[in-house]
């Protein structure tokens, strides 16, 4: 799993077939910055295996270390995509042994109420340190790095 994941949050405008094998789709997302297209392939992790539909608010993550075709609107290969609740943020990345993100953008404080699961929905009974994580959270502190007590953590084992 890449460690250079860049999020794009917006509303799905369109979902269409992409390519000739029918296993890939193109999802068009609109946000304040404009339109972005994401290719959803068999390698894309769709959180909760939710069916992507126009009007759905989502966050898609792409690997910034991969080459991107110089076209407009941009077309990225989605690594992760998931539904986004209006009052929540989604963060994806590697977290070290102190539960600080590799890019130093977020530190996690896990509470008893934090749901910690694997990518297939099973309870993760270990400490989620030194793993790729998808984190759902709503509030952060103004510290450096910001801290949060997440609602849910998905461990990408």
C-alpha positions in Angstrom: 0.0 0.0 0.0 1.4 3.4 -1.0 2.3 6.0 1.7 1.7 9.0 -0.5 -2.1 9.0 -0.6 -3.8 12.2 -1.6 -7.5 12.7 -0.8 -10.1 14.3 -3.1 -13.5 14.9 -1.5 -16.6 15.8 -3.5 -19.9 14.6 -4.9 -20.1 11.9 -7.5 -21.5 13.4 -10.8 -21.3 10.3 -12.9 -20.3 6.6 -12.9 -19.5 5.0 -16.3 -17.7 2.0 -17.8 -14.0 2.5 -18.5 -12.0 0.3 -20.9 -13.2 -2.7 -22.8 -13.2 -5.4 -20.0 -16.1 -4.0 -18.0 -14.2 -4.5 -14.8 -13.2 -0.8 -14.5 -15.3 2.2 -14.0 -14.7 5.9 -14.2 -16.2 8.0 -11.4 -16.4 11.7 -11.9 -16.2 13.8 -8.7 -17.0 17.5 -8.4 -15.8 19.7 -5.6 -14.9 23.4 -5.1 -11.7 22.9 -7.1 -13.5 21.5 -10.1 -13.9 18.0 -11.6 -11.7 15.0 -11.1 -12.0 11.6 -12.7 -11.1 8.4 -10.9 -10.6 5.0 -12.3 -12.1 2.3 -10.1 -10.4 -1.0 -10.9 -10.3 -4.4 -9.2 -7.3 -3.2 -7.2 -9.3 -0.2 -5.7 -10.4 -0.7 -2.1 -14.1 0.5 -2.0 -14.8 1.0 1.7 -17.7 -1.2 2.8 -18.1 -2.4 -0.8 -20.7 0.3 -1.2 -22.2 0.8 -4.6 -21.0 4.2 -5.9 -23.8 6.4 -7.2 -24.3 9.9 -8.5 -25.1 12.4 -5.7 -23.0 10.4 -3.2 -20.5 12.4 -1.1 -17.2 10.5 -1.2 -13.5 10.8 -0.6 -11.1 9.1 -3.1 -7.4 8.6 -2.5 -4.8 8.4 -5.2 -1.1 7.5 -5.0 0.9 10.8 -5.7 4.0 8.8 -6.5 2.4 7.3 -9.7 2.4 9.1 -13.0 -0.8 10.9 -14.0 -1.8 11.5 -17.6 -1.6 15.2 -18.6 -5.3 15.5 -19.5 -8.1 17.8 -18.2 -10.0 17.1 -16.1 -7.3 15.0 -14.3 -7.8 11.2 -14.3 -6.4 9.3 -11.3 -6.2 5.7 -10.4 -8.2 5.4 -7.2 -6.4 3.4 -4.4 -9.2 3.8 -1.9 -12.7 5.4 -2.2 -15.4 5.6 0.4 -18.7 7.3 1.3 -18.2 10.5 3.4 -20.6 11.7 6.0 -21.0 15.5 6.0 -19.7 16.0 9.6 -16.7 13.6 9.2 -13.3 13.6 7.6 -11.5 10.5 6.2 -7.7 10.1 6.4 -5.7 7.3 4.9 -2.1 6.6 5.4 0.6 4.8 7.4 0.7 5.4 11.2 3.8 4.7 13.2 4.2 3.2 16.7 3.0 6.4 18.3 -0.1 6.4 16.1 1.2 9.5 14.2 0.6 9.6 10.5 3.7 9.3 8.3 3.2 12.8 7.0 2.9 14.1 10.6 -0.7 15.4 9.7 -2.6 13.5 12.4 -2.1 11.7 15.7 -4.7 9.2 17.0 -6.1 8.9 20.5 -8.0 5.7 20.6 -11.0 5.6 22.9 -13.1 2.6 24.1 -15.8 3.9 21.7 -13.5 3.8 18.7 -14.4 0.9 16.3 -11.3 -0.8 15.0 -11.8 -3.3 12.2 -10.0 -5.0 9.4 -10.7 -4.2 5.7 -13.1 -7.1 5.6 -15.1 -5.8 8.6 -13.7 -8.1 11.3 -12.8 -6.8 14.8 -9.1 -5.9 14.9 -7.9 -6.9 18.4 -4.4 -5.6 18.3 -3.0 -2.1 18.6 -3.3 -0.5 15.1 0.2 0.9 15.2 2.7 0.6 12.3 -0.1 -0.1 9.8 -1.9 1.5 6.9 -5.1 2.9 8.3 -8.3 4.5 7.1 -9.5 6.9 9.9 -13.0 8.4 10.3 -12.9 11.4 12.6 -14.8 14.7 13.2 -12.8 17.0 15.5 -9.1 17.7 15.8 -7.0 19.7 18.2 -5.0 22.7 17.1 -1.7 21.1 18.2 1.1 20.1 15.9 0.4 17.4 14.8 -3.3 17.7 15.2 -4.8 15.0 17.4 -8.2 13.3 17.1 -10.2 10.5 18.8 -11.5 8.7 15.7 -15.0 7.2 15.4 -13.7 4.3 13.3 -10.4 2.9 12.1 -10.0 0.4 9.3 -6.7 -1.5 9.4 -5.4 -2.4 5.9 -3.5 -5.5 7.0 
